[in-house]
Amino acid sequence: MNRVLKIGIACYPTLGGSGVVATELGKLLAERGHEIHFITESVPFRLGKFHKNIFFHQVEVIDYHVFRYPPYDLALANKLAQVAKLEGLDLLHVHYAVPHAICAYLAKQMVGEQLKVVTTLHGTDITILGNDPSLKDLIRLAIHQSDAVTAVSKDLLLETIAVLGVETPIDLVYNFVDPVPYGEAGCPDLRSHYAAPHEKLLVHMSNFRPVKRVLDVVDIFARVQAEVPAKLLFVGEGPELAKANARVTELGLQERVFFLGKQENVTDILRIADLALLPSEKESFGLVALEAMAAGVPTIGSEAGGIPEVIAHGETGFLAPVGQTEQMAAYALALLRNASLYSRFSEAAAQRAERLFSADAIALQYEDIYYRVTGRSKAAASTSTRCGATDCMCG
């Protein structure tokens, strides 16, 4: 039997860890010979150039006067079913229980039992929405009606069971990173635009929600730059951005902090950084920490959620209790002042990213799940391999 699968992917296409993972996974699977169909409201921002074996289907919402709010969920469910029928999809891999898994469940009712549903839980659907009594039963239904469910960290897996009391088995499949682009040397010209040769460059990337504790980032940086010459890059946008900007101004750090807004290609930024800051109150995984590790950049983070599963404390970075900015700053200074220690952490970070979170290994895990739920054999494996040309348009 041919192992090549036709896979539909539904995700949030804009900035955010789940959209990044879903898009990068789709690209990986396409490189491995599978046919991938993204079914979203807009082209996923990480999709970029043309990719062989990848197709995009836009969800269009009818703004009918009867509806107070355009019914995106129903439009998505209908589009998932349409694409599944027209393209003969084997399965839908949806990211987030709400609304995507519910929409996939409705699509399956329209298409038939031959269409399988794999749901990946990324965090917010459990840690926030799962605790909302008005949504708990809906999320539980989405999980129970999925043919397979995965969680991006052990912490999230255990929290899902605790919060929702689900009995459906959940597979642990970590997020991943392709180490190749991160392993390249950073651009000196880009770095010199923000920091002088003697200055250290710190970075924080997020969606600036309250849970990210961006004021803690400013506090940590203020303590660090008081001891060593340093600059800070803020990457991303969100509701706490104005507060962060105000705190920077209050502390007189305007000349030392740069707000870069949303950036599609974070690889170049991470490659010029010395240290990443992730003092979040909650992270189901901490994709930014993994991307930083792949670039050989140690991370100072909080002991929250799945972050300790990504960062090896005392080896690839340091962890401290949430809100302990003084301790986090002390850890940062320990690394920035000791070149030998920093070099050891940097090397260990890159090695850990490649060893435990490599893209190819995670893609194999997902393939095993797909074959399991579809009953397809992987004996007749495709001979497709990843192209090594950086400018190739084949994906």
Residue, then its C-alpha position, 0 to 999 in steps of 0.5 A: m500500500n502507498r504510504v503517501l497521505k492526503i492531509g488537511i491542516a486547520c490552524y490559526p494562520t497568523l503569528g503564534g506558536s501553534g500556527v508556526v508549528a502547524t505550518e512548519l509541520g505541513k512543509l515537512l510532511a510535503e517534503r516527505g511526499h505527502e499532499i498537504h492542504f491548508i484550510t484557513e482564513s488566510v495564507p499561514f504567515r510561515l508558509g512563504k514561497f511556493h512549496k511542491n505538494i502544498f495547497f491552500h484553501q481559503v475559508e470565506v465567511i458569508d456576512y449574512h444580515v441575519f447573523r450578528y457575528p459572521p459564523y466563521d466556525l460553520a464556514l470552516a466546518n463546511k470548507l473542511a468537508q468540501v476540501a475533504k470530498l473534492e481532494g479525497l483527504d485521508l485525515l484532518h490535522v487540526h491545531y486547537a480544540v476550539p474551534h478547529a477540532i469541533c469544526a473537524y468533527l462536524a466535517k467528519q459527520m458530513v463526509g463519513e467515518q473514513l475521514k479521520v481527525v487528529t487534534t493537537l492541543h497547544g495550551t490556551d484551549i486547555t489552560i484558559l478555555g478549558n477552565d471556562p465552564s461554558l466551554k469545558d463540555l465543548i472542548r471535552l467533546a472535541i477531544h473525545q471525538s478525535d481519532a487521535v489527540t496530541a499535546v505539545s508537552k507533558d505538562l499540558l498532557l497532564e493538565t488536560i486530564a486534570v482539567l477536563g477528566v478526559e479518558t481519550p489517550i493523548d500522545l506526547v509529541y513535542n514541538f520541533v525546530d529545523p536546526v539548519p537555518y539557526g546554525e548559520a552565522g549571524c549577520p554582523d551588519l544586522r547586529s551592529h545596527y542595534a548593539a556595539p561590539h562590546e554590548k550584549l544583545l538580549v531578546h524577548m519574543s511573544n504576543f505580549r499577552p499578560v501571561k508573558r509578563v513583559l514588564d518582568v522582561v523590562d525589569i530583568f533587562a534594567r538590572v542586567q544593563a546596570e551591570v554590563p553594557a546591553k541592549l534589548l530587542f522586543v519582537g511581537e505585538g499585543p495588549e501589553l506592548a504599551k505597558a512595556n513601552a511606558r515602563v521603558t520610558e519610565l526607567g529612561l531606557q529608550e535608547r537601549v530598547f528596540f521595539l521591532g513589532k511583528q517579524e516573520n523571519v525570527t531566525d536572523i534576529l535570534r542568530i545575533a542575540d546573546l540571551a533570550l528572556l522568557p519569564s512567562e507565567k504559563e507556557s504550554f511548551g515555549l517554542v521561542a526558547l526552543e528556537a533560541m536554543a537551536a541558534g545556540v542562544p541560552t534562555i533565562g525562563s520561568e519554572a512554568g508549564g512546559i518550559p522546564e521540558v525545553i530548557a535544561h536548567g544549569e545546562t542550556g539556560f536557567l530557570a527561576p520561579v515566576g516573578q523572581t526577576e532579581q534571580m533571573a537577572a543574576y542568572a543572566l549576568a552569570l552567563l554574560r560575564n563568563a565567556s567560558l560558561y556562556s560558550r558551554f551553555s551555547e553549545a549544549a543548547a544547540q545540541r539539545a535542540e537537535r537531539l530532542f526536538s529535531a524536525d525529522a524525528i517529530a515528523l516521524q512521530y506524527e506520521d506514525i499517528y497518521y498511519r495508526v488512525t487511517g490503518r494505512s501501511k508505511a511499508a511502501a515508504s516514499t523515497s522523497t528527501r529534503c532538498g538541500a538547496t537554500d534557493c530551491m522552489c520545490g519546498 
